[in-house]
């Protein structure tokens, strides 16, 4: 089942916890993998830097809000 709405989640980068909200997203509650559309985030001014199997995502003011590693 696919739904549309807002997704909230908590990040913890270097001991700094943030609640992140991504608005107007499509999501599947039972899906076992996490997928984020970088093109959709880019439209909103979010920047991503890829290094090997890692990605660092920063918002408009340059604050790092997500870092993730590809698994599998």
NORHU-V484068 format. One record per helix or strand. SS is the DSSP state (~ for helix, > for strand). FROM is the first residue (numbers start at 1). LEN is the number of residues. If there is no record, write none. Layout:
ss=SS from=FROM len=LEN
ss=SS from=FROM len=LEN
This chain:
ss=> from=3 len=11
ss=> from=16 len=12
ss=~ from=38 len=6
ss=> from=47 len=5
ss=> from=54 len=5
ss=> from=64 len=6
